[in-house]
C-alpha cells in the first residue's frame, strides 16, 4: 500500500514544472525527521492553485526543493463560520486554533474582553499552528488570522449583514441548533468568551445589537476551547459543509 505523501503549505505559485524552494524547517522535517530523499514524493498546496504532487529534487542540510508534477485536487472555496475567541493560556489556545482549522473556520479573530486573563498573544506561534493543522487535515487553504482587537473595536468593525452568535454561559440564549434551523443567511461569527465568562455589562451591550444572537450550548458549563469546538461542530453538522458531499462526489 502506498503511503500518502506528506503535505506542505508553500507560498509560491504551483504549476507543472515549477521548482519550489522549501523553508529550512520543511527541509529539516523531510530529511531529518521523515528521512525522505531526492526522488520521493510530497504534497504541496498554497491556498490558490489546489493540491499538487511534487518530487523532491534537492534535500540536504543546506537546502530543499521540490518540482511540482501534477495537480491532484483543484482549488475550492471554503465558506466556513468565523471564530472569535478570547485568548487563553498558551496550550489551550494552541488546541483551540488546531481544532478550529480542522472544523473549517474561515476566520480566526482573537478578541480581548474584560475578563481575558491571557497576556501577550504570539501571532507567529498562532500562524504556525494554523499551517500545521491545515497541512494535517487536508484543508485547501488557510483561514484568515485577524489582528487581536478589543471587544468594543471588533463590534464597531463588524458587518451587520453577518450574524454574530455569542455563547452565553448564563443559559439565557437560544439553543444554537434551533437558531441554525431557521437561519438562511451567511455563516455566522461565533464569539466565545474568556475563562471567567463575559462581564454582565458586556452581555447587556451585546444583547442590544441587532446582529447579535445569544446562543445556548447545552446545560453543562463548557471550557472556552470546548465551547468553540462544540459551536463549530453544531454549525457544520446542521448548516455547514458537513451537510453536503465535496464537489464531484455523490451523497450515499
Secondary structure, 3 states (H helix, E strand, C coil): CCCCCCEEECCCCCCCCCEEECCHHHHHHHHHHCCCCCCCEEEEECCCCCEEEEEEEEECCCCEEEEEEEEEECCCCCCCCEEEECCCCHHHHHHHHHHHHHCCCCEEEEEECCCCCCCCCCHHHHHHHHHHHHHHHCCCCCCEEEEEEEHHHHHHHCCCCCCEEEECCCCCCEEHHHHHHCCCCCCCEEEECCCCCCCHHHHHHHHCCCCEEEEECCCCCCCHHHHHHHHHHHHHHHCCCCCCCCCCCCCC
